[in-house]
């Protein structure tokens, strides 16, 4: 529970489709990420995940500890011809199922599984690192960046640490 406020749990709004990480590798960026079945979520992000931009250029910004992206966005991209993209390829830590992109709003708080609580902080803007996404490359990155405007995902800060696993429920929380 955040602070001493009373919590109300909304109906389950979605679930974790995949949890994605990329370990530190000298000179590499934080994408694409590989899927793992379970993970420990800490205030700084998911154990075993490294994001060079967040750490080196944003000073470890805790408001960007996690990146969430709906599976529906990936499916839309596949239907638009970006058919090599799979969960984790866009650098998201958590690919969600059942929550639309527009339902994520800064200030919304969610519980993932039994213990982890996160707060959506800001929209992620597309950047040139998307050239690393399968099927994009340097020759198509500008087109892809334009395609990703207002669909890149949502940053979140971690309010309560804990374990998560694929299939965990995601519920929006309300505080009295």
C-alpha positions as CSV (number, residue, x, y, z in Angstrom):
1,X,0.0,0.0,0.0
2,X,1.3,3.4,-0.8
3,X,1.5,5.5,2.3
4,X,-1.3,5.1,4.7
5,X,-4.2,5.6,2.3
6,X,-6.9,3.1,2.0
7,X,-6.8,1.0,-1.2
8,X,-9.7,0.0,-3.3
9,X,-9.1,-2.6,-6.0
10,X,-10.8,-2.2,-9.3
11,X,-11.9,-5.1,-11.4
12,X,-9.0,-6.9,-13.0
13,X,-8.1,-4.9,-16.1
14,X,-5.5,-7.1,-17.7
15,X,-2.6,-9.4,-17.3
16,X,1.1,-9.8,-17.9
17,X,1.7,-11.3,-21.4
18,X,5.5,-11.3,-21.1
19,X,8.3,-9.9,-18.9
20,X,11.3,-8.8,-20.9
21,X,14.9,-8.0,-19.9
22,X,18.3,-7.3,-21.4
23,X,21.4,-7.7,-19.4
24,X,24.2,-5.1,-19.4
25,X,26.4,-5.5,-22.5
26,X,29.2,-3.0,-23.2
27,X,28.2,-0.4,-25.8
28,X,24.7,-1.9,-26.3
29,X,21.3,-0.3,-25.8
30,X,18.3,-1.7,-23.9
31,X,16.6,-3.3,-26.8
32,X,15.5,-5.8,-28.0
33,X,14.8,-7.6,-24.7
34,X,14.3,-11.3,-24.2
35,X,11.3,-12.8,-22.4
36,X,11.7,-14.3,-19.0
37,X,8.9,-16.1,-17.1
38,X,9.3,-14.5,-13.8
39,X,11.2,-11.5,-12.4
40,X,11.9,-9.5,-9.3
41,X,10.8,-5.9,-9.6
42,X,12.8,-3.3,-7.6
43,X,12.4,0.4,-7.2
44,X,15.1,0.8,-10.0
45,X,13.4,-1.7,-12.3
46,X,13.6,-5.4,-13.0
47,X,16.5,-7.4,-11.7
48,X,18.8,-8.4,-14.6
49,X,17.6,-5.5,-16.9
50,X,19.8,-2.7,-18.0
51,X,18.7,0.4,-19.9
52,X,21.7,2.6,-20.9
53,X,19.6,5.7,-21.5
54,X,17.9,5.6,-18.1
55,X,21.1,4.9,-16.3
56,X,23.7,7.0,-18.1
57,X,21.6,9.9,-19.5
58,X,18.8,10.1,-17.0
59,X,20.7,9.4,-13.8
60,X,18.8,6.2,-13.0
61,X,15.5,8.1,-13.1
62,X,13.1,6.0,-10.9
63,X,10.1,7.5,-12.8
64,X,11.3,5.4,-15.7
65,X,12.0,2.2,-13.9
66,X,9.7,0.2,-16.1
67,X,8.3,0.4,-19.6
68,X,4.9,-1.1,-20.4
69,X,3.4,-1.7,-23.8
70,X,0.1,-3.4,-24.7
71,X,0.4,-6.6,-26.8
72,X,-2.4,-5.0,-29.0
73,X,0.1,-2.3,-30.1
74,X,2.5,-5.0,-31.3
75,X,-0.3,-6.8,-33.1
76,X,-1.3,-3.5,-34.8
77,X,2.3,-3.0,-35.9
78,X,2.4,-6.6,-37.3
79,X,-0.8,-5.9,-39.3
80,X,0.7,-2.7,-40.7
81,X,3.7,-4.6,-42.1
82,X,6.1,-4.5,-39.2
83,X,5.6,-8.3,-38.9
84,X,9.0,-9.2,-37.4
85,X,8.2,-7.3,-34.1
86,X,7.5,-9.5,-31.1
87,X,7.1,-8.8,-27.3
88,X,10.3,-7.3,-25.9
89,X,11.6,-6.1,-29.2
90,X,10.5,-2.5,-28.5
91,X,12.4,-2.4,-25.2
92,X,9.3,-2.8,-23.0
93,X,9.8,-4.6,-19.7
94,X,6.2,-5.7,-19.4
95,X,4.0,-6.5,-22.4
96,X,0.4,-6.3,-21.2
97,X,-2.7,-8.0,-22.3
98,X,-6.2,-6.6,-22.0
99,X,-5.3,-3.0,-21.3
100,X,-5.4,-0.6,-24.3
101,X,-2.8,2.0,-24.9
102,X,-5.1,4.9,-24.1
103,X,-6.1,3.4,-20.8
104,X,-2.6,4.0,-19.4
105,X,-2.6,7.5,-18.0
106,X,0.0,9.3,-15.9
107,X,-1.0,9.0,-12.2
108,X,-2.8,5.6,-12.7
109,X,-1.7,3.1,-10.1
110,X,-1.7,-0.7,-10.8
111,X,-1.1,-3.8,-8.9
112,X,0.7,-6.6,-10.8
113,X,0.3,-10.0,-9.2
114,X,0.0,-10.0,-5.4
115,X,2.5,-7.3,-4.3
116,X,4.0,-5.1,-7.0
117,X,2.5,-1.7,-7.4
118,X,3.4,0.8,-10.1
119,X,2.4,4.3,-11.1
120,X,2.3,5.4,-14.7
121,X,4.5,8.5,-15.0
122,X,4.8,9.5,-18.7
123,X,4.6,8.4,-22.3
124,X,7.7,7.1,-23.9
125,X,8.7,9.0,-27.0
126,X,10.2,7.0,-30.0
127,X,13.9,7.5,-30.7
128,X,16.6,6.4,-33.1
129,X,17.4,3.4,-31.0
130,X,14.4,1.8,-32.7
131,X,16.7,1.0,-35.6
132,X,17.7,-2.0,-33.4
133,X,14.2,-3.5,-33.7
134,X,14.0,-6.6,-36.0
135,X,12.8,-5.6,-39.4
136,X,13.5,-1.9,-39.0
137,X,17.2,-1.1,-39.3
138,X,18.9,2.2,-40.2
139,X,17.2,2.4,-43.6
140,X,13.6,2.3,-42.2
141,X,14.1,3.9,-38.7
142,X,12.7,7.3,-39.6
143,X,9.6,5.8,-41.0
144,X,9.3,3.6,-37.9
145,X,9.8,6.4,-35.5
146,X,6.9,8.3,-37.1
147,X,4.8,5.1,-36.9
148,X,5.5,4.9,-33.2
149,X,4.5,8.4,-32.2
150,X,1.8,8.0,-29.4
151,X,2.3,4.2,-29.4
152,X,5.8,3.7,-27.9
153,X,4.7,2.7,-24.4
154,X,4.4,4.1,-20.9
155,X,7.0,4.6,-18.2
156,X,6.2,3.7,-14.6
157,X,7.8,4.0,-11.3
158,X,7.7,1.2,-8.8
159,X,5.9,1.9,-5.6
160,X,6.0,-1.6,-4.1
161,X,8.7,-4.2,-4.9
162,X,8.1,-7.9,-5.4
163,X,7.9,-10.9,-7.7
164,X,5.9,-11.0,-10.9
165,X,5.3,-13.7,-13.5
166,X,3.7,-14.1,-16.9
167,X,0.0,-14.4,-16.5
168,X,-0.2,-12.3,-13.4
169,X,-3.3,-10.1,-13.2
170,X,-3.0,-6.4,-13.5
171,X,-5.6,-4.3,-11.6
172,X,-6.0,-0.6,-11.3
173,X,-5.9,0.7,-7.8
174,X,-7.9,3.6,-6.4
175,X,-7.1,5.3,-3.1
176,X,-9.6,7.0,-0.8
